[in-house]
């Protein structure tokens, strides 16, 4: 039992000595995660803007097509 306690003590002491390494890696991972979140949010916002522009373009095109059809009908009546 005493050997087990000594080994556990050595194990925890080595972890405490390496605490700086763990904390540094923790902060690096935290910063990396924050950068990824910001990039994901901004690319998502950009995608929404692109789809809004495409929807506006489609409505303008459909309105133009409707106008052309009206003009064809009117032109057909005069001929």
N, C-alpha and C positions, 0 to 999 in steps of 0.2 A: 504494500500500500504506500509506503514511504517513497519507493522508487517511482511509482506512478505520479505522486504529488510533485516530485522533483522534476520529472519529465514535463508535467503540465506547467510547472513554474518556468522552466526553460522555454517551453513553447510560447507562453504568454509574454515572456520577456523579449523574445525575438520579435514578436508581433509589435510590441511597444517600441522597440528600436527601429522597426521599419515603418512606424506610423507616418513619418514624413513622406515616405514613398507612396503610401496608400492615399494620404490626403492630397498629394500633388496629382495623382492619377484621378482622384475624385473630382477635383476642380477642373481638370482638363476635360473630363467627360461631361461635366455640367456645362461648361462653356460650349463644347461641341454640340450638345443637345439643344442649347438655346439658339445657336446659329442655325441648326437644322429646322427648328420650329419656325424661326423667322422666315427662312427661305420657303418653307412649305406654305406659310400664310400668304406671303407676297406672290408666289406663283399661283396660288388659288385665286387671289384677287385679280390677277392679270387674266386668268382664264375666264372669270366672270365677265370682265370687260370685253374680251374677245367675243364671247357668245352674245352679249348685248349688241355689239356692233353688227354681228352677223344677222341677228334678228331684225335690227333696224334696216339693214340692207335688203333682207328678204321682203319686208313690208313695202319698202320703196319700190322694189322690182315688181311686186304683185300689183301695186297701185299703177305703175307704168303700164303693165300688161293690160289692166282693166281699161285704162285710158285709150290704149291702142285699139282694143276691141270695140270701144264706143265709136272711135273715129272710123273704123272699118265699116261698122253698121251704117253710120251717117253717110259715108262716101258711097256705100252700096245703094242707098236710097236715091241719091242724086243721079246715079248712072242709069 
